[in-house]
Amino acid sequence: MIPTFTNFNSDTPVGAIISYAGIISTPVSSPPDTAQVYTAAKSETGITNNIEGYGWMVCDGRLLYCRAYPELFQALGFLYSLEGEPTDVNDNLPADQQFRIPDYRGYFLRGSSGSSENDPDFDKRTLVNQKEPTATNLNKIGSVQEDTLQEHKHQYSKASKPTSPVQPGSTPVPLAVDTPDLTGGATSAIDANPINGNVRISLETRPKNMYVNYLIKYAYVR
């Protein structure tokens, strides 16, 4: 049996994230609030433009009511709360209590380092939900790193040692000896090397990239 989108949609756990390259409409402020059968709105060309109809929504950091989205709230809790919003789940939530979904707009996603030590700067991460950072929770889902540049050094050639002092009535002769490193100011010359020169300048350090929408599963569509 060939898997269909319906199979994928019903078997994918709530809280799962996918990247979506299709055209969607402006995300609605309040998607359907129960896990019932939704009729997906389609454009005349058949392109899905109301992705909420399939049980997915854009990861834009919106607030949702805990009681209206119990499955998604169970998966996320208050992990993505902002300053002044709840950070701990308890059994006495008010009826109008809201929680926030992640805001992935403009972010690259990175697998959690866990015990792998693949993120040497995990202890410098920050928490979206403003909880007191510890070595444990900084190494978990939902923490953020700002853009940065890896510490590095450059190789350079030693400057030539000046020629020997000129004696009256003689011609200066270069000294054929190794020279110590010399200090001096930075050069402003442009490097014409096509590999190491012509550096692109921007407000951030980044790889080549292309925009997509990150979607989060908020309900089981049957």
N, C-alpha and C positions, 0 to 999 in steps of 0.2 A: 504494500500500500504506500503510495507516494504521500509524504507529509504535505499538508496544506497550511495556509496561514491560519485557518481556524484551529488546527491542531496545535500549531505553535503558540497561538494566542491563549488557548485554554490551558496549556501545559506549562507556560512560563510563569514563574512565581511572582507574586506581587512584590514590588520593590526592585525588580530587575531593570537594568538600563540597556538601551540599544541606541545606536546612532542611526538617524533617519535622513535619507538624502532626498526625499520627496517634498513636494510643495504642500504646505499646510496653511490654514487660515490663521488669523490672529488668535492666540490661545484665549479661550473663554475664561472669565474670572471664576466661574463655578461650574465645573463639569458635572455630568450626571452623578448623583450621590449614592446610588445603590448598585450592587453587582447584578444587574438584570441583563436582559438581552437588549443590546443597543442597535439601532439602525444607523449605520455609518452614513454621514452626509457626503455626497460625492459631487464633484463639479461635472459640467456637461461633457468634459473630455475623459471622465472616469478617474481623474487623479484625486486621491484622498486629500481633502483639505480640512477636514474636521477630525483629527486623529483621536480626539477624546471619545468619539463614538466607538472606537475599538478597545477602549479601556486603557489608553495611554495618554500621557500629557507631557508637555515640554517641561524640562527641568529648569524652571525660571524662578525658583525661590518663593513661589506663591504660598499663601496661608490657606489651610483647609480645616474644616471642622473635624475634630477627633471622632465624634460619634457618627458622622456621615461617611467617613472613610476608615472604618475600624481595621481592615486588613492592612492598609498602607500605614496607618498609625502604629500598628503592632510591629511592622517591619522597621520603621524609622524612629518612632518615639519623638523625642525632642532633640535629636542629634544635630539638627540644622537650625535650631533657634538662634535668633539674633539677640543682641544685648537688651536686657529687660524682659525677655520672654522666658517661659518655663524651660528648665533644663533637666528636670527629674520627673519620671512618671510615678503617679500615685493612684490609689483606688478611688479617690474622691474628686474626679475631674468635673468641673461645672459643665452644664449642658452646652454652653457656648465656647468651650475651650477650643483653641485652634493650635495646629502644629504647622511646621514649615517644611516644604520639600526642598531638596538641594537645588542650588543655582549653579549650573555648569556652563553658563554662557561665557564664552571667551577662555575657557579652561581646557588644558590637556588633562586627561585622566591617567592616573598612575596606579599600578597594582600596589596594594599594601605590602610593605616590606616584611612585616611580621618578624620572624626570627632569622631571616635570610641575610641581614646586614647589607642588603643591596642599596639601602638609602643611608649613606654615612651621616647625613644631616637630619635624621628623623627627630632628634631632640630640639631642633630649631623650628619645627612645624608649629602652626597655630591652629586653634580650635574654632570652628565656625560658631559653636554654641556658647562661647565665652566662659566655659567651665574652667576651673583652676587647672592649668596644664600640669601633667605629671609624665614621667618617663613611660608610663603604661598607656595612658590615653592618647599621647601624641603619636603613638605608633599604631593607631587604629583608623578605621574608616571615618571619613569626614574631616580629617585634618588637612591643612592647606600649607603649601610652600609658595613664597613669592619668587618671581623670576630673579635669576642671579647669574653670575659668570664664574666658572670654575677657576680656582687659583692656578696660575701657570707662570712659566718663565720663558724667555726667548733667548736663543743663541745669537751671538754676534761675533764678528771678527775683531781681533785686537787692533788698535790703532798703530800705525807705523811709528817707530821711534825716530825722533828727529836725527838728522845727520850730525856728524861730529862737528864740534866747533871749528870754525875756519881760522887757521893760523895765518898770520901775515905772509903773503907771498905764496900760499898753497891753495890747492883745489879741495873742496869738501868731499869726503868719501863716506858713503853710507856704512853704518855698522851692521855687519851680518850676524847679528845675535838675536836671540829670542827677547821679546819685550814684555815687561809686566803690564797688567791691565791698567788702562788709563781711565781717568774719570773726566767727565765733561758734560755739557748741556745736551739736551735732546736735539736730534736732527729734524728738520722740517721738510726734507727732501721726499718726494713721492716715489714709492717703490713701483716700478713698472712690471714686476713679476706677476704674470696672470694668475698664479696659484696662491701666492702669499700676499699679494697686494690688492688694491682696489676693494677694500673692505666696505661692505654695505653698512650704513649707519642707521639706527632706528632707536625707538624708545624702549625696546626690550630685546633680549636675546632669544631667538626662536628658530625652529626648523621651518622649511617650506610647509605650508599647510593649506587646507581647504575647509570651508565651513560646512558643518552638518548641524542638525538639531539632535541633542540628546533627549531621549524620551524615557519616562519611568512608568512602569506598569502600576496602575492604581487600583484595578479591580479585575476579577475573573469574568470574562465575557463568555457566556454559554450560548 
